[in-house]
Amino acid sequence: IYTSLFVGSVRCVQETDLKQPLRIELPSYFNTPRRLDISQQQVETPELPSLSFQYKNTVEAEERTRIQKRLRDYMLLALACKRAKKSKDEGRAYYSMGVLNDNLGNLVQANECYEKFLAICIAVSDQHGEALAYNCLGVNHQLIGASAKDHYEKAIEYHTKHRDISDIHGKFIAHINLGLLFTSISMQGK
């Protein structure tokens, strides 16, 4: 069963799992990578080597190699766009790198890319991009927070910023994610 929400021109699609936060997926005409279902994937980060999610769709070696090549391509694209002063394209490249790192289960590296994307969106006054970045950062900190509680505070901060800057549809998603986050925190306190 899949849940599909339309947020303005943005669609959220994910496998229905009441404990998983909602992510925003951009329309295909933005030409950004698709997200893999990582709700069951094994996630390892440098600071949290034992963060365990049991992934259904483990990224195969060939797919991992293909994703890593695309990451290098997007890094070159980001650098070229920066030199050419094409800030929005540079931001999209960082967003794409974040999605690919999410697909590999590298949530901390993905957050670094999303933070660069956020900085660019703020610099060029792209409110929709800023809301997207807050959503991505909030969801990743929420997922990491399942094993490292200090990330929950950052997740609350990002989801709150997402809620404050978004349109009505984005506010809906931010409220759902905050509710899931507070439920996770209260369940772990018991």
N, C-alpha and C positions, 0 to 999 in steps of 0.2 A: 504494500500500500504506500502510495506517495502523496505527500501534501504539496499542493501548488498554490501559492499566493501571488497575486499580481500587485505590485507596489508601484503605482504610476505606470511607467513603461518598463519597470524592472520586475522580474519574476523570481520568486523564491521556490525552489523545488528541493525536496529532500525526502528521504525515506521516513515514514512516520515512526518516530521514536519520541515519546513524550518527554524524555530526559535530555534530548539533544537541542542545543540552541539553534535558532534559525539563521541561515546565512542568506545574503542577497546575491543573486546570480544575475550578471549583466546580460542584456539581450545579445544575440549572436552577431549583430552588425557592429558591435564594438571590437570584434575579433580578438577576444581574450580567451585564454584556456578554460576549458570546462573543468569543474571540480569533480574529483572522484569521490565516491562514498567512503569517507574515512571513519565512519562511526564504529567500525569494527577493526580498524587497522592498528598495528603495533607502532606506537609513537616513541621515538627516542630523541632526546635533546641533550646537548652537551652538559647542561646543568642538572638534568633529570634523566639519567641513563635508564632508570627502571620504570619510567612512566608507561603503564600498560593499558592499552585499549586492545581488545581482541578484534583484529580486523577481519572482515569477511573477504574483502577484495585486496589481498596483499599485492603490492606492486611487483610485477614480475621483473626479472633482471633486464630483459630487453626494453620494457616500458620505462624502467628506472634510468637506463642509459639514454633513451630518447628524451626523457624529461630533463635530465642533466644537460644534454646538448641544447635543448630549448632554453634552459636557464642561462647558459653562456651566451646564446644568441640575444636574449633579452637584455643581458648586462651590456653587451656591445651596443645594442639599440639605445639603451638609456644614456650611455656615454656619448653617443653620436648626437642624440637629441639635445643633450645638455650643451654640447659645443655649438650646435645650430640654434640654440635658444628656443627650442620647441618644448616648452615646459609641460604642456598637457600630454604630449606624446611620451615625454620622459616619465611622467607620472603613471601613464597607462602601462609602460614597460615595467615599472616597479610593482604595480598592482599585479600584473601577469606573473612576475617572479614570485610574488607572495602566494598566489594560487598554486603555482607549480610546487613550491616548497610545502604548502599544505598537503598537496597530493602525495608528496614523499613522506609526510609525517614529520617534517622539520618545522614545528610550529614556532620555535624561537627565531629561526632564520626567516621564516615568513613574516613574523612581527617586525623584524628589522626592515624588510621591504615595505610593509604597510606603513611604517613610521615615515619612511622617505616619501611614499605616496601622499601621506597626510600632510607633510611639510610643504610639498609642492601644491597641493590643493588649497591650503591656507594662503600660500603666496600668490596664487592666481585667482583667489576668491571663488573657487569652485565648490559651492555649498553641497551639491549632490555627491561629488567625489569625497568631500570631507565626511559626509554622513556614511558613505560606503566604507571609508577607512576606519571610522570609529566602530562600525559593525564588525569588520574583519578582526580588528584588534581585540574588541570585547569578547567575541566568540573564542578566539584562540587563547586568551588569558583565562576564560572560563573553562576550556578543555584542559589546559595545563593545571589549573587550580584544583582539579580533582586529586592531584598528587602533591601539589605544593600550594598550601593555603594562602600564601602571600600574594599569589596571582589573582585571587578572588577580588581583592581591593581594586586592582587595576581594571579588572573586568567590570566592576560596578562603575568605576569612573568613566570608562569608554562607553558602556551602554547608556549611562546617563547623558553623556555628551551627544551620543547618537540620538537619543530621545529629544534633547533640547534643540537640535539643529534641523531635524527631519520634518517632512510633511506628515500628514495624518497617517499615511501608510507606514512610513518609517517609524513613527511613534508607536504604532501597533506592534511592530516587530521588536522594537526596543523594550516595550513593556513585557512582551512574552519572554524575551531573554532575561530581563531582570527578575521576573517571577520564577523562571527555572533556576536562576542563579541563587536567589534567596532560599528556594526550596532545597537546593543542594547543600547550602550552608547550614540550614536548620537540621537537615537529616544527618549531617556529619557531626553535629553538636550533640546528638542524642546518644 
